[in-house]
Amino acid sequence: MKHIVTLIALTFPLHAAPESRSIQASFYCFQYAPGVQSLVLPDGAAGESVRLSTANIPPAVNLTLTGSDALVFATGDKTKPAARVNIPADLTKALIVLLPAPAGSAEPYRGFALDYTRDRFPLGTYRLVNVSQHPVRGAIGRSYAEVKPGGVAGIELQGDDGATQGVKFEFNENGKWNRLTETRAAVRRDRRWLVCVYQDPTTRRMNLRSIPDRDYPVTQADATAALSE
């Protein structure tokens, strides 16, 4: 009986090797943290670095995750962590959104990952991200979404390609809806947009920023029609 127990123990190792997986990751920096405008990618990317941008979404890079679903990015000197981002297990293509962390945080950035696949973030869609402390709602033509603080929602454009539709975004403060922006935009199904709603830490004003997907060229007409602060 003693030999049987020993055999069973040898059959099942105490520590299984962690599985690894590869993902594609794109980055958008909502606002630069002081002195940190690039990230060194973690092991598995050969020490590659990414230059952050607050104006567009740079091309994707390949990342390897081993074991934990948390990715730790370093600052330029590679010794100090810059951000720690959890990557859900079902993500194969991620858009990592970075924001300056509150004063006293261990890393200069805090961040989160969105599903950046065409299935979950299709063309002709606005992905509305609310990083403020107020509820937000947005309407583009007949499409509508309401997002709680920290939430994410999609607004899929309806209507004929090229049709111009009304656009309106609002935030709720003390039970009252206040206008963020109101404009017009054309229905386009050959690109997608990331829309971030935030509160300026200095002025305390609520603002909105719209970033078109860099995978698709943006004409001057598109830029004029895009949402602006």
C-alpha positions as CSV (number, residue, x, y, z in Angstrom):
1,M,0.0,0.0,0.0
2,K,2.9,2.4,0.8
3,H,4.3,1.9,-2.7
4,I,1.0,2.7,-4.3
5,V,0.7,6.0,-2.5
6,T,4.3,6.9,-3.6
7,L,3.4,6.1,-7.2
8,I,0.3,8.3,-7.1
9,A,2.3,11.2,-5.7
10,L,4.9,10.9,-8.5
11,T,2.2,10.8,-11.1
12,F,0.7,14.2,-10.2
13,P,3.4,16.9,-9.9
14,L,3.1,19.4,-7.1
15,H,3.7,22.4,-9.4
16,A,2.4,22.4,-13.0
17,A,4.2,24.6,-15.4
18,P,2.2,27.9,-16.0
19,E,0.7,28.1,-19.5
20,S,1.6,31.0,-21.7
21,R,-0.4,32.7,-24.4
22,S,0.2,35.5,-26.9
23,I,-2.0,38.5,-27.5
24,Q,-2.0,41.6,-29.7
25,A,-2.0,44.9,-27.7
26,S,-2.6,48.5,-28.8
27,F,-2.2,51.4,-26.4
28,Y,-4.0,54.7,-25.9
29,C,-2.6,57.1,-23.2
30,F,-5.4,59.3,-21.9
31,Q,-2.9,61.8,-20.4
32,Y,0.8,61.6,-19.8
33,A,2.1,60.9,-16.3
34,P,4.9,63.3,-15.4
35,G,8.1,62.2,-17.1
36,V,6.8,58.9,-18.5
37,Q,5.8,59.0,-22.2
38,S,6.9,55.5,-23.1
39,L,6.7,51.9,-21.7
40,V,9.1,49.0,-21.8
41,L,7.1,45.9,-22.6
42,P,7.4,42.9,-20.3
43,D,9.4,39.7,-21.0
44,G,8.4,38.0,-24.1
45,A,8.7,41.2,-26.3
46,A,12.5,41.3,-26.3
47,G,12.7,44.5,-24.3
48,E,10.7,46.4,-26.9
49,S,9.4,49.8,-25.9
50,V,6.2,51.6,-27.0
51,R,6.0,55.4,-27.4
52,L,2.7,56.5,-25.9
53,S,0.3,58.9,-27.6
54,T,-2.6,61.0,-26.4
55,A,-3.7,61.8,-29.9
56,N,-4.0,58.4,-31.6
57,I,-3.8,54.6,-31.2
58,P,-0.4,53.3,-32.4
59,P,-0.1,49.9,-34.2
60,A,-0.5,46.8,-32.2
61,V,2.5,44.9,-30.6
62,N,2.7,41.2,-29.7
63,L,2.8,40.3,-26.0
64,T,3.3,37.0,-24.2
65,L,1.5,36.3,-20.9
66,T,2.8,33.5,-18.7
67,G,0.8,32.3,-15.7
68,S,-0.8,35.5,-14.3
69,D,-3.1,37.6,-16.5
70,A,-1.5,40.7,-15.1
71,L,1.0,42.6,-17.3
72,V,3.6,44.8,-15.7
73,F,5.1,47.5,-17.8
74,A,8.3,49.4,-16.9
75,T,9.4,53.0,-17.3
76,G,12.3,54.0,-19.5
77,D,15.0,52.8,-17.0
78,K,13.4,49.3,-16.9
79,T,13.8,49.2,-13.1
80,K,10.6,51.0,-12.0
81,P,7.1,49.7,-12.8
82,A,5.0,52.1,-14.9
83,A,1.6,50.3,-15.0
84,R,0.0,47.0,-14.0
85,V,-2.9,45.9,-16.2
86,N,-5.1,42.9,-15.8
87,I,-5.8,41.1,-19.1
88,P,-9.0,38.9,-19.1
89,A,-8.3,35.3,-20.1
90,D,-10.6,35.5,-23.1
91,L,-8.9,38.5,-24.8
92,T,-6.7,37.8,-27.8
93,K,-6.5,41.4,-29.0
94,A,-6.6,44.2,-26.4
95,L,-6.8,48.0,-26.4
96,I,-5.0,49.1,-23.2
97,V,-6.1,52.5,-22.0
98,L,-3.7,54.2,-19.6
99,L,-4.5,57.1,-17.2
100,P,-2.2,58.9,-14.7
101,A,-2.5,57.2,-11.3
102,P,-3.6,59.1,-8.2
103,A,-0.8,60.7,-6.2
104,G,1.0,58.2,-3.9
105,S,0.3,55.2,-6.2
106,A,3.1,52.6,-6.7
107,E,3.0,53.1,-10.5
108,P,2.6,56.4,-12.5
109,Y,-0.2,54.9,-14.6
110,R,-3.3,52.9,-13.9
111,G,-4.9,51.1,-16.8
112,F,-7.5,48.7,-18.1
113,A,-7.9,46.5,-21.2
114,L,-10.8,46.5,-23.7
115,D,-11.6,43.8,-26.2
116,Y,-10.3,45.2,-29.5
117,T,-11.4,42.4,-31.8
118,R,-13.7,43.1,-34.7
119,D,-16.4,40.9,-33.1
120,R,-16.6,42.9,-29.9
121,F,-15.6,46.3,-31.2
122,P,-16.9,46.3,-34.8
123,L,-16.4,49.0,-37.5
124,G,-19.1,51.7,-37.4
125,T,-19.1,51.6,-33.6
126,Y,-18.2,54.2,-30.9
127,R,-16.8,52.6,-27.7
128,L,-17.9,54.9,-24.9
129,V,-15.6,54.7,-21.8
130,N,-16.6,56.6,-18.7
131,V,-13.6,57.4,-16.5
132,S,-15.4,60.1,-14.6
133,Q,-17.4,59.9,-11.4
134,H,-20.6,60.8,-13.0
135,P,-23.1,58.8,-15.1
136,V,-22.8,59.6,-18.8
137,R,-25.2,59.1,-21.8
138,G,-24.7,59.5,-25.5
139,A,-26.9,59.4,-28.6
140,I,-25.9,59.3,-32.3
141,G,-28.9,59.4,-34.4
142,R,-31.1,56.5,-33.2
143,S,-28.3,54.8,-31.3
144,Y,-28.1,55.4,-27.5
145,A,-26.1,54.3,-24.5
146,E,-25.9,55.2,-20.9
147,V,-22.8,54.4,-18.9
148,K,-22.1,54.3,-15.1
149,P,-18.8,55.6,-13.7
150,G,-16.1,53.2,-14.7
151,G,-18.3,51.5,-17.3
152,V,-18.0,50.9,-21.0
153,A,-20.7,50.7,-23.7
154,G,-20.9,50.5,-27.4
155,I,-22.9,52.8,-29.7
156,E,-23.4,51.2,-33.1
157,L,-24.3,53.7,-35.9
158,Q,-27.7,53.2,-37.6
159,G,-28.8,54.6,-41.0
160,D,-27.3,54.9,-44.5
161,D,-23.6,55.3,-45.1
162,G,-22.7,59.0,-45.4
163,A,-25.9,60.2,-43.7
164,T,-25.3,63.0,-41.2
165,Q,-26.8,62.5,-37.8
166,G,-27.1,64.5,-34.6
167,V,-24.6,63.7,-31.8
168,K,-25.2,64.5,-28.2
169,F,-23.4,63.5,-25.0
170,E,-24.4,64.4,-21.5
171,F,-23.3,63.8,-17.9
172,N,-25.5,63.6,-14.7
173,E,-24.6,65.7,-11.7
174,N,-26.9,66.0,-8.7
175,G,-29.7,64.4,-10.6
176,K,-29.5,66.8,-13.6
177,W,-28.3,66.0,-17.1
178,N,-25.8,68.5,-18.4
179,R,-24.5,68.8,-22.0
180,L,-21.0,67.7,-22.7
181,T,-21.1,68.2,-26.5
182,E,-23.6,68.5,-29.3
183,T,-22.6,68.2,-32.9
184,R,-23.2,66.2,-36.1
185,A,-21.3,63.3,-37.6
186,A,-21.5,61.2,-40.8
187,V,-22.4,57.5,-40.6
188,R,-19.1,55.6,-41.4
189,R,-18.7,51.8,-41.3
190,D,-15.1,51.7,-42.4
191,R,-13.7,52.7,-39.0
192,R,-14.4,52.8,-35.3
193,W,-13.9,55.3,-32.5
194,L,-12.8,55.3,-28.8
195,V,-14.7,58.0,-26.8
196,C,-13.5,58.8,-23.3
197,V,-15.4,61.0,-20.9
198,Y,-13.4,62.3,-18.0
199,Q,-13.2,65.1,-15.4
200,D,-10.2,67.4,-15.7
201,P,-8.3,67.1,-12.3
202,T,-7.3,70.8,-12.4
203,T,-10.4,72.6,-13.6
204,R,-12.9,69.9,-12.5
205,R,-14.7,70.4,-15.8
206,M,-16.2,67.4,-17.6
207,N,-14.7,66.8,-21.0
208,L,-15.0,64.3,-23.9
209,R,-12.3,63.0,-26.2
210,S,-12.9,61.0,-29.4
211,I,-10.0,59.1,-31.0
212,P,-10.5,57.4,-34.4
213,D,-8.9,53.9,-35.0
214,R,-5.5,54.5,-36.6
215,D,-5.9,51.4,-38.7
216,Y,-8.1,53.4,-41.0
217,P,-7.1,56.7,-42.7
218,V,-8.9,59.8,-41.5
219,T,-9.6,62.5,-44.0
220,Q,-9.9,66.2,-43.3
221,A,-13.6,66.0,-43.6
222,D,-13.6,63.2,-41.0
223,A,-11.5,65.3,-38.6
224,T,-13.9,68.2,-38.9
225,A,-16.8,66.0,-38.1
226,A,-15.2,64.1,-35.3
227,L,-16.2,64.8,-31.7
228,S,-14.1,67.3,-30.0
229,E,-13.7,68.7,-26.5
